[in-house]
Amino acid sequence: MLLAGQKGPAYFLVPVAGDVTMIDRELRRATAKASLRESWRQAVAMGLDQISDIEIDEAVGQVRRSRKRSKSK
């Protein structure tokens, strides 16, 4: 059962029979995979799937330098 609010889906109610831990793990894995697929779709839409490893490393370096400057203030 899907419980939805005004801003969209809020909770899934899933009947559980058996090992709750295994079902929880499987549900978390499925949710993570769906999130990853959405991230990939967004990256393709923004053209980010075309950048090189060097460009990625430089972008990561810029963010890290920016965060270090923010912490030191």
ChimeraX attribute file (.defattr): number of C-alpha atoms within 10 A of each C-alpha:
attribute: neighborCount
match mode: 1-to-1
recipient: residues
	/A:1	8
	/A:2	10
	/A:3	10
	/A:4	11
	/A:5	9
	/A:6	6
	/A:7	6
	/A:8	8
	/A:9	10
	/A:10	10
	/A:11	11
	/A:12	10
	/A:13	8
	/A:14	11
	/A:15	9
	/A:16	9
	/A:17	7
	/A:18	8
	/A:19	8
	/A:20	11
	/A:21	9
	/A:22	10
	/A:23	15
	/A:24	13
	/A:25	11
	/A:26	12
	/A:27	13
	/A:28	12
	/A:29	12
	/A:30	12
	/A:31	12
	/A:32	12
	/A:33	12
	/A:34	12
	/A:35	12
	/A:36	12
	/A:37	12
	/A:38	12
	/A:39	12
	/A:40	14
	/A:41	14
	/A:42	13
	/A:43	13
	/A:44	12
	/A:45	10
	/A:46	10
	/A:47	10
	/A:48	13
	/A:49	12
	/A:50	9
	/A:51	9
	/A:52	10
	/A:53	9
	/A:54	9
	/A:55	10
	/A:56	12
	/A:57	10
	/A:58	12
	/A:59	12
	/A:60	12
	/A:61	12
	/A:62	12
	/A:63	11
	/A:64	12
	/A:65	11
	/A:66	11
	/A:67	11
	/A:68	11
	/A:69	10
	/A:70	9
	/A:71	7
	/A:72	6
	/A:73	5
